Amino acid sequence: MSAELDHVWPDIRGRLQRAVDASTFSIWLDNLEPIDLTADTLVVGVVDEARRRWVAGRFGRLLRTCAGEVLGPLIAVDVVIAPRRHGHRTGPPDRRPPTPRPGRTPPTAPAVPQFHAEPAFNPKLTFDQFVIGDGNRLAHGAALAVAEMPGVAYNPLFIYGPPGNGKTHLLHSIGNYVRLYADGLTVRYVTIESFTNEFVHALHGGGSMDAFKARFRHVDVLLVDDVQYLTSKAHTEEEFFHTFNALHDAGAQLVLTSDRRPRELGDLEDRLRERFEAGLLTDVAAPDHATRLTILRKRAQHDGIALAEPAALEVIAERIADSVRRLEGALIRVVAYASMAGEPLTAALATHVLDELYRDRRPVRRTIDDVQHAICDAFSISRDELVSTARAQRLVWPRQLAMYLARELTGQTLPAIGRAFGGRDHTTVLHACRRTAERMANDPDAQRTVRDLTDRLSSPA
């Protein structure tokens, strides 16, 4: 090491130590070895290729910043594998766990993470199998962007929405994509329940707390499901807060899901809520009829289900409207019944099975008049105002919502709905449906309004 490098390295190293938490510095930066210093490049060494990729990828910007503060802003930093001299490294000792001797069982919770992908992803839950509709288009696009560019596109990405509509599917899709295409990157999926259980286990002496931290803080992509269950768990919240910060500061990608947006997680600490809201918030809403039908067709094709009548899927799509999970469950139930009874899978059979399964949820066929009356009553406007060409703000949203509900609940065609709303054409109706879906995706009050009106119109008179 040159005299100049010997002089400046302690200063750079001290800045690195102050920039990250003690655990991160100890594991990843404490063992950096200064190798060479030229007019425009600082060369530092690590012990192997896996560590070199991690340090260069996750701490490269920090290294350049700290070196630039000492050596000038134009300095570059090159991370290489440190040479060995006479079988020994020329720097601080390597702190990796020693290789177990033959006949000994290696530790089950190593202090330094192993560089492999987490094998916990469902291979059926991929982007190819995710059906895109108006209620999930933004969430799908954001998830795909994150999978293609972890830590760059949207960080953190927070996906929220009611259970059973594809949030977990998107997490697994990201995990499967990163494992397949992002060579060398590590990705881990965990539910908050599992995170809590592992934390409590380590906290009470059932495992190593250092190993627990290493398991979750040293990955490239962390996918966290059901963060709403963090509320009212003070110690787990504290640990998750530090885990979030460690990953975010290191440039790792975080993707989180919840059944509500952060501001609605009432018992969550403000500091966590602020971090969740610092990235992109996007929701997945219940699928519309067209999306439900596409989901069923894709599932039937994927599973090789023989349909005597394609209209059987129409029956299921019409009956089950609030959840993709329940939609697929209904399809499985109908297919199982047809198989056990030895009957062809027809619309009549699907109707029979669903009548038995959801006795209290039999659909009520409503007319466009029913929808218009309900909207007028809910928003205190007249039917003439509803179908008029007036563009007053107090009329635009009720009119769009009425067209949306007419499409969802009446079975009428777009042109027929348009005619019932003052002679509008089908493109106007389609635009109203899309605008309503977009508003539902971003406005919880709109979601509640649609849900309440749908329940009211779906209930027997």
C-alpha angles and dihedrals in degrees: 000000000000121000091248092050090046088055100046102035097076089055093050091045091051091053090051090051092053093047098060137037120273095254094052093047093048095051102038114015108028091076097050109130120211106228109169144347124206131171093279108013138061113201119204128180137219132186104253146003096263092055091043091056092048097047094044093046101041104027102027094102092047091049091052092048095050093043090047092054089059104030103027134276096276095062117118125207123217120194114206139165106272117243119241125227120209090339094310133096119244096231144038116338120273109257098199115123112270119256108264116251119244112280095025124109111236117237114274094218109040117197091229117053121246117239103243136108121261107255095210101102124115106237090211092061102079136134089255091060095045112102112218120217139158091275097056107024096108093044091051093048093048093048091050092049090051091049091051096044110023113197093009111067107048121348118209103016112198117194118188138175144112119310120275100029104105111282094123090043089059092049092052090045090056091047094049092046094050092047091050103041110017101078113209097007120123122220131186133189122202138163118224088243091058092043090052094047093050092046093050090046092053093041092056095050099265091120144356116293089206089054091048091052092046091051093059105025100052105061132100095226126025118190114195122190127202101006089173086084090067090079116106092014100107099178094043091048090053093051093044090050091057092043090052092049094047092052096042093047089051092052096250119149120250124195119181134182132201139165088238138034115262095258089059094054091096100184096044117112113258093235092059093043089053092052093048090052094047093084133039120317116201133160141213113220130195109284122256121237095270092051092047091053091049091050091052093047092049092048092048091050093045093050095041094240113177111223119199087191124019086208087076087077090051089058093053094044091052095047102045111052110147107062140027089212093056090043093057090042090056090051091051090050093051093046092048092050092049091050095048094044093044090231129136116259102253136158090255092054092048090050092050094049094047092046088058094042098045105028092156094046102058107147119253111218108227130192128226087252089058091053094046092049091051092049093048090050093047095048099032095237132128125251090243089057091047095055096035126105092243113130098202111146092238089060103040098070096044090048093050091046092049091053090048093051091045089056093046101043111027106050090226122143122253093252090050091051090048092053090052090054099061099296098300119164125247094258090061090053092048090050090051091051092050093047090050092050090050092050091049089052093057106027121062090193090057090049091054092047092052092045093049094048092045091052091047093050093043094054121090113264 
